């Protein structure tokens, strides 16, 4: 028996080997072989993927070629780029030699590079094709109508070719066998009936049309008669701006519906329950409002539900969502959902991902969420959750990898034992605004696979434990800002890609930095010692891009230290004790975008080498001892948005080249020794001449963010700046891109205020105080409608305050004191609400809010002229009217005797009527008065009699 079994096995193996040998030794059709070689000649193959294609080998054994086992004819070509990378991409154009492959059914050329050439029309003659995949192959131009001839085609993938477009889509309806269609990123907007043609495909089951500009093809009232066999409908990013169309809910066979990243409005219809087979529903990034419909709980097969970034409100419907027993992914981030997190979510035993971040949820965290044994990610940050987090909240979360509790205005308290061993092994922790301290949480050291550690403002007080630095050496991102953590960093090695520990109590010298560090920020601590020690501890060229050591007590000269930081884009050494000149080596930082050296003891001039930093967007050298002229090359940096040089010793003129900085939003040169006049060309700074907008992305060049590797999580570094606005210092960070300021105060500037400055319509703060400016305030200053702060005090300005200043409705700070302004202060509710001290020191100025009243001669001169002009025209009009009226009447009476007689007869009648009416009225009045007089006398006598009786009674 054993022998027979062995023989049987040998026979089977032999047959298998013979079959393989036959496959590899199939006789290749010579005509097709040469056709394939001509096809290869039209391509460039940098990775030698087609190296096996040669005359010496049979084509059935070539890479990517499949032949029929019987006939040996080529029927499949698998030439898609397997790595989705440029290194293995086939480059060139398609050769018509493919037409000789008469039995070819399968053609895959996806993710190659055909350099924007059109899809060749000859493909429409390859009538045997059932599968055609040109996805992401860099084709361009018009999609050929001839593809409509491929009546056997079942799968067509042309998506991912950004340069393709369709002018007439009727040919698609000819592909009667088509089952799967992907036209993503192809421009289809030229034919508004495109979806109607697609709906005629009776066999179609999968339709992918993302980014196709279909916004004019779909409406909530229209109707598209898709086949009931459709199982996948993917229409994201098409800018639909209407309600969800009713015909969608007739597609009862749908398994996948993706309408994300559009502009859909209205509520989610309750008829969505008609799609009872759905297992994937994505309505994210739209403008949907209202509550989550109860009928959503009837989609019993739903596995993935994503509705993030809408305007949904009201509570999460508890029991309906609790019915979705197959739900594994629930994303409701960035809506306006309120109320507590429903405990019914704890019934979703299949749930792996729960994202409720950035809503208006309150209450406590349900304990039964800790029973979701399949939960991988829990995100409830930026809500108003409160209460105590216990160990039971994490009881069975053994698969948890991602925990987000970034709270800001809540009172969550972690109450776990000191020796607690969590059931999970986290990869990303985001905790903020909750009370995790005061001691450093010991349970962290049980987490062996951590990649991101964020403990921002969690109330940790005291020294970092000894185990922390060694344990943290493999964590990519560490964020410990805004606690009260202490410890000496002199001998610590930082190996994390991102290390952020601002606003703590660290002391000692700067730590050692690994070359792997990209962002190192330890601002607002108590570090001391020589700044050059940071360079001495770096043995190779660094990858450092962000370095923020501001608000410490560091000293010593920079020297050639900067030479090792070639990758730096943001450098902040402000508010330390750094002396000496700014080194010329600063010019070696060619990638530098933001440079903060404020509030130190730097002297000398701005180094010429800084001119080599061509992408500079921010310069902050304020509060030092710098001197010399402001260099003219500063106007040659087109990306420069912020110049802050206040409180130094710069002298000379303000360079005219500054007017070339069209992106400039902050110009602060206050408290120097600058002289000359204010440049008249400031109106060329277009960023100040336009209205600030939140969608203006010019400031984005100064932003830095790095992907944390999970669920779209980024950690960014924002610029911040201390500015003097409305007479006080304020720190600006989030709204910094929207600020528009010019501050030239406390200098020796002379001449007049250029009228061109009133063209800076977007300016919010203008300070020209404490100079030697003369002349008038520009008449059109009222055109600067967004001005919130205006300080022109302590100059030699004269004349009236322009009437247009009353148009500055946002003005909340005004100082015109100590000038030579005269006449009446313009009347407006706003101006009269300012303090009289804002106008003091102008002897000829009068009117509220000053106590000095204006005489008639001190009224606004402009008003007198207008009033006099109006008075003259009044008299001229009155005289003309009198003359015309008088002679019009008298002339007619003189010329017509009949008119004259009738006129005087009419006057006589009127006279008689008036006489009779007057006589009757007088007679009635005299009688009425006599009666009233008699009644009054009677009443008076009665009162006197009562008075006598009262006196008599009192005497008795």
C-alpha positions, 0 to 999 in steps of 0.5 A: 500500500505504501509502495502504491501511494509513493508511486502515485505521488511520483506520477503526480509530481512528474505530471506537474513538472511536465506541465510547467516545462510545457508552459515555459517551452510553449512555441511562441508565435514568431509574428507576435514575438517580433511585435513585442520586440518592436513594442519594447523598442518604443519604451525606455526601461531604466530598471531592465524589467524587460531584460528577458525580452530577447530573440534568444528566448521564447516570448511565452517565458518573458516577464509579464507575458502570458500565453495560451497553453494550447495555441501559444498565442499571447493573451495577457500583458502584465506590465504595470509598475509593480513598485509605484516608483520612478525607478521601475517605470517604463517610459515612452509611447505605445507602439501600434505593434500591439495590434498584431497581438490579435488574441490579447485580452488583458493589458495592464500598463498602469503607473508607467510614464507615457509623458503626457502623450494621448491614449492611442486611438488604435487601442479601439481596434483591439477587439479581444480586450476584456481588461484595459488598465492605463491607471496613473500612466501619465497619458494626456489629451482627449480620451479617444472615442474609438474605445467605444468599439471594445464591446468585449471590455469588462474592466476599464481603468483610465483614472489617475491621468491628470491631463485627460479629458472627455468632450463627448461621453456617448461612446461609453454607452457602447461598452455593453459588457463593462462591469468596472469603470474607473475614470478618476481625475479625468475632466468630464465636465464638458458633457453634462449628460455623462452620468446618463450615458454611464447609467445605460451600462446594464452590467456595470457593478463598480463605478469610480469617478473621483475628481472628475468635475461632475458638479454640473451633472448631478442635482437633488431634483434630477434623476439618473437611472443607474442599474440595480446591479451597481455595488460600488459608487465612488464620487468624491471630490466633485464639488457637488453643492446640492442636497443628496439626490433622491435617486441614490436611495434606489440603488438597493444593491450598493455595498460602497457609497463614497460622496466625500469631499464635496459641498453637499448641503441639507440633512442626511435623508432618512431614506438612506435606510433603503441602502440596506446592503451598505457596508461602506458609507463615506459622507465626510468633508461636506456641509451637511447639517441636522442630526444623524438620522435614526434610520442609519441604525437600520444599515445592519451590514455597515462596517465603515461609517465616516461623516467627519468635517460636517455641521451635524448637531444634536446628540449621537443617537444611542440605540440606533448606532448600537444596532450596527453590530458589524461596525468596525470604523466610526468617524464623526470628527469635526462636527457639532455633536453635543451631549454625552458619549452614549454608553450604547457605543460599548455594545459595538463589539466589532468596533476598532476605530472610534473618532469623536474628536472636535465636537461639543460632547460633554459628560463622562467617558462611559466605562463600557468603552473599556470592554471594546476588545477590538478597539485600536484607536480612540480619539475623543479630544477637543470636547468637554469630557470630564470626570475621572478616568479609572483603570476599568476604562481600559480594562479590555483594550488590549489592542489599543494603539492610538489614544487621543485625549487632547482636551483644553477646557475640561477637568479629566483626572487620571486616577490609576495606581502607581504600579498599574500595568495597562493591557495595551501597548500604545504607539501614539499617546496624545494627552493634553489639558487633563490631570495626569500628574503631579508625578511622572506616570510610571506606567509609561515605561511599560509601553515598549512600542511608543512612537509619539508621546504628547503630555501637554499641560497635564500637571506634571510637577517635579524631576524627570525620573531616571528611567525616562531618557533611556526609555524615550531614546527610541520615541520619534516624537516627544511633546512635554510642553507647559508642565513644571518638569525639572531636571538637568539636561547637561548630560542628556542625549536627545535622539527623537526626531521631534523634541518639544519641552517649552515652558518647563523648569529644565536647568543646566547646559544644552543637551546632546543632540543626535543628528536625527533630530529635526525639531528641537524646541526648549523655549522658556526654561532656565538653561544656561551656559555657552550656546556653542556647547550645542555644536561641540556635542554634534559629531556630524552634520545635523538634520535639524530644521527647527531650533528654538532656544528662546527665553533661557539664559544662554550666553557666548558667541555663536561663532562658526557654530551655525555651519553645522546646521545647514538644514535649518529653516527656523532659528529662534535664539531670542531673549537670551544673553548672547553678545557680540556681532551676528556672525557672517556664517549666518549666511551659510543657512541657505534654507533659513525662512525665519530668524529670531535674534531679538532681546539679546546684546548683539551689536554691529550691523546686519551682516552682508552674508544674510543676503544669501538667505534667499527664502527668508520670510521673517527677520526679528532683530528687535531689542539689541544694540545693532547699528548702521543703515538698514541694508537696501538688499532687504528689499530683494527678498520677495518672500519677506513678510515680517521685518522687526528691527525696533529698539536698536540704533539704526540710522539713515533713511528707510530704504525705498527698496522696502516697497518692493516687498509685496508680501510684507505684513509687518514693518516695525522699525520703531525706536531707532535713529532713522531720519529722512522722509517716509517712503511714498511708495508704501502703497506698493506693498500689496499685502497691506493694501488688500483685506486680510483673509484667513484663506491667504496662504502666503504665510504657509511658507513659514509653517512647519508640520510633520506627519506623525504616521497615523490617521492624518495626525500632524505636529506643527511649529507655529511662529510667534511674535511680540508686537506693540499694538495699541500701546501695549505688548502682546504675543501673536501666534495663531492669528499672526498671518492676519495681522497688518502693522506699520510702526515707525514711531520714536525716530527722527523722520521728517516731512509729511505723511505721504497721502499714498499711505492711505491706500493701505486698506488692509492695515490694522495698526499705524504708529508714526508717533514721536517723530518730526512729521509736519503738514496735514493728516491725509484727507483720505485716511478714512479709506483705511477701513480696517484700521484699529489703532492710529497713533500720530502723537508728538509730531508737528502736524497741523490743520484740521482732523479730516472729516473722513476719519469718522469712517474708521468704524473699527478704530479702538485706539487713537492718539493725536496728542501734542501736535498743532491740530486746529478747529473742531474735532469731527463729530461721530459717536466713536471719536467723542468716546475717546479720552480727552488725553488723546487730543491734548497738546493741540491748543487750537483744537476744540469740541468734544471730548475736549472741554474747550467749546468751539466758537462759530468761527472755529467750526470746520471750514469745510462745513462753512463753505458748504453752508454758505454755498447752500444759503446762496442757492436758497436765496436765488431759488426763493427769488426766482420762485417769487418772480415767476409765481407773482407775474404768472398770476398777475399777468393772467389777470391783466390780460383776461377780463373774464378771469379778472371778474371771476377771480375778484368774485371768488375773493368776495365769496371767500371774504363773506364766508370767513366773516360769517364763520368768525361772527358765529364762532365769537358769539358761541365763545362769548356765551360759553365763557359767561356760563363757565364764569358763573359755574366757577364763581359758584364753585369758589363760593362753595369752597369758601363756605366749606373752609369756614365750616372746617375752621369753625369746627376746629376752634370748637 
